[in-house]
Amino acid sequence: MTVEPSQKTVWITGASSGLGYSLAQTYLHKGFKVIASARKEGQLAELSKRYPEQLEFLAFDVADEEQVSVVSQRLAELTSRLDCAILNAGTCEYLNMDDPDWSLFERVNEVNYMGVVRSVRVCLPLLKETPNAHLVGVSSQAVQAPFIRSEAYGASKAAVRYLMASLRLDLAPDDIAVTCILPGFVDTPLTQKNDFDMPFIMSSDEASERIVKAIEKRVFEYAFPKRLTAVLALSRWMPHLWFKRNARTGS
Ligand SMILES: NC(=O)c1ccc[n+]([C@@H]2O[C@H](COP(=O)([O-])OP(=O)(O)OC[C@H]3O[C@@H](n4cnc5c(N)ncnc54)[C@H](OP(=O)(O)O)[C@@H]3O)[C@@H](O)[C@H]2O)c1
């Protein structure tokens, strides 16, 4: 199947569950052609039965450098236009300071940061060929304040935020809009493993609706929910209080 050139097309990485899956559903409802990537087809298999003409699964392990050229080729076979690329694939591992596994930095970085870089390499040629194209990266509200155990995750997401800001400048002559999304807590398989309170958590469907609206407005950065953004601003306004409330108390 090849994508009709007249139909708007979105590529979503990390679309097999959670936020990416909800985003895929939202764009299908909007009539987009959706090219959905992940390692496993997962929940998408059921969705592709409901939207056989609109949804295409493109397997891509964003941590695997060797897949970049074949996935680029396959994406170009699937569509000649790419209106939007949402680089959402991500993982989270926490550092246990009592028994640190330092190798997790590399694992998290290879997916969350280098995975976005590889995905940019895959989609950029098509974005450049599509008028008013849009590149979207998914960072996290975690970058707004330091959290315990989040050294690797937070740093990888801060890198994504910087990457998007920098790409926005470099891609201006190509007329490619760039948006960086900073979600707060969203109820997905990634957060279902968390053992701490997650203030203002919302469903992935609600988060997806908000993200799509922000993408449509072509804002540069969208951090949500605002209540969480306000709380996290405490780390900058009152760093001593933030430290007191959040520092590790020891085992
Ligand atoms: N949930 C939250 O509260 C929250 C908050 C802030 C930011 N985020 C960010 O939002 C994004 C989506 O997370 P989520 O909460 O929806 O988590 P999720 O349900 O665990 O989804 C993660 C997605 O990424 C894919 N993925 C993981 N490793 C991959 C790899 N090596 N190659 C390709 N795909 C890979 C997974 O698919 P496969 O396993 O099939 O590959 C899955 O589709 C992530 O970037 C996350 O950091 C989430």
Ligand as a Chemical Component Dictionary entry (heavy atoms), coordinates in Angstrom:
data_LIG
# 
_chem_comp.id                   LIG 
_chem_comp.type                 NON-POLYMER 
_chem_comp.pdbx_formal_charge   0 
_chem_comp.three_letter_code    LIG 
# 
loop_
_chem_comp_atom.comp_id 
_chem_comp_atom.atom_id 
_chem_comp_atom.alt_atom_id 
_chem_comp_atom.type_symbol 
_chem_comp_atom.charge 
_chem_comp_atom.model_Cartn_x 
_chem_comp_atom.model_Cartn_y 
_chem_comp_atom.model_Cartn_z 
_chem_comp_atom.pdbx_ordinal 
LIG N1  N1  N 0  3.749  8.827  30.635 1  
LIG C1  C1  C 0  4.234  9.969  31.120 2  
LIG O1  O1  O 0  3.852  10.415 32.222 3  
LIG C2  C2  C 0  5.234  10.761 30.327 4  
LIG C3  C3  C 0  5.613  12.010 30.822 5  
LIG C4  C4  C 0  6.542  12.760 30.110 6  
LIG C5  C5  C 0  7.062  12.286 28.923 7  
LIG N2  N2  N 1  6.675  11.052 28.471 8  
LIG C6  C6  C 0  7.260  10.589 27.219 9  
LIG O2  O2  O 0  6.226  10.212 26.332 10 
LIG C7  C7  C 0  6.715  9.223  25.431 11 
LIG C8  C8  C 0  5.740  8.057  25.385 12 
LIG O3  O3  O 0  5.780  7.413  26.634 13 
LIG P1  P1  P 0  4.546  6.608  27.238 14 
LIG O4  O4  O 0  4.307  7.145  28.576 15 
LIG O5  O5  O -1 3.449  6.529  26.267 16 
LIG O6  O6  O 0  5.242  5.185  27.452 17 
LIG P2  P2  P 0  4.944  3.718  26.891 18 
LIG O7  O7  O 0  3.490  3.412  26.950 19 
LIG O8  O8  O 0  5.911  2.846  27.593 20 
LIG O9  O9  O 0  5.326  3.862  25.354 21 
LIG C9  C9  C 0  6.642  3.941  24.925 22 
LIG C10 C10 C 0  6.647  3.666  23.438 23 
LIG O10 O10 O 0  7.993  3.773  22.980 24 
LIG C11 C11 C 0  8.313  2.590  22.271 25 
LIG N3  N3  N 0  9.730  2.272  22.411 26 
LIG C12 C12 C 0  10.432 2.020  23.548 27 
LIG N4  N4  N 0  11.690 1.700  23.241 28 
LIG C13 C13 C 0  11.784 1.759  21.886 29 
LIG C14 C14 C 0  12.825 1.524  20.961 30 
LIG N5  N5  N 0  14.063 1.126  21.342 31 
LIG N6  N6  N 0  12.563 1.675  19.637 32 
LIG C15 C15 C 0  11.339 2.044  19.230 33 
LIG N7  N7  N 0  10.311 2.273  20.039 34 
LIG C16 C16 C 0  10.537 2.130  21.363 35 
LIG C17 C17 C 0  7.421  1.497  22.849 36 
LIG O11 O11 O 0  7.166  0.486  21.894 37 
LIG P3  P3  P 0  7.932  -0.917 21.764 38 
LIG O12 O12 O 0  8.243  -1.369 23.162 39 
LIG O13 O13 O 0  6.962  -1.776 21.026 40 
LIG O14 O14 O 0  9.137  -0.612 20.957 41 
LIG C18 C18 C 0  6.141  2.279  23.088 42 
LIG O15 O15 O 0  5.365  2.336  21.921 43 
LIG C19 C19 C 0  8.108  8.839  25.941 44 
LIG O16 O16 O 0  9.085  9.532  25.202 45 
LIG C20 C20 C 0  8.096  9.331  27.374 46 
LIG O17 O17 O 0  9.372  9.612  27.868 47 
LIG C21 C21 C 0  5.774  10.288 29.140 48 
# 
loop_
_chem_comp_bond.comp_id 
_chem_comp_bond.atom_id_1 
_chem_comp_bond.atom_id_2 
_chem_comp_bond.value_order 
_chem_comp_bond.pdbx_ordinal 
LIG N1  C1  SING 1  
LIG C1  O1  DOUB 2  
LIG C1  C2  SING 3  
LIG C2  C3  SING 4  
LIG C2  C21 DOUB 5  
LIG C3  C4  DOUB 6  
LIG C4  C5  SING 7  
LIG C5  N2  DOUB 8  
LIG N2  C6  SING 9  
LIG N2  C21 SING 10 
LIG C6  O2  SING 11 
LIG C6  C20 SING 12 
LIG O2  C7  SING 13 
LIG C7  C8  SING 14 
LIG C7  C19 SING 15 
LIG C8  O3  SING 16 
LIG O3  P1  SING 17 
LIG P1  O4  DOUB 18 
LIG P1  O5  SING 19 
LIG P1  O6  SING 20 
LIG O6  P2  SING 21 
LIG P2  O7  DOUB 22 
LIG P2  O8  SING 23 
LIG P2  O9  SING 24 
LIG O9  C9  SING 25 
LIG C9  C10 SING 26 
LIG C10 O10 SING 27 
LIG C10 C18 SING 28 
LIG O10 C11 SING 29 
LIG C11 N3  SING 30 
LIG C11 C17 SING 31 
LIG N3  C12 SING 32 
LIG N3  C16 SING 33 
LIG C12 N4  DOUB 34 
LIG N4  C13 SING 35 
LIG C13 C14 SING 36 
LIG C13 C16 DOUB 37 
LIG C14 N5  SING 38 
LIG C14 N6  DOUB 39 
LIG N6  C15 SING 40 
LIG C15 N7  DOUB 41 
LIG N7  C16 SING 42 
LIG C17 O11 SING 43 
LIG C17 C18 SING 44 
LIG O11 P3  SING 45 
LIG P3  O12 DOUB 46 
LIG P3  O13 SING 47 
LIG P3  O14 SING 48 
LIG C18 O15 SING 49 
LIG C19 O16 SING 50 
LIG C19 C20 SING 51 
LIG C20 O17 SING 52 
# 
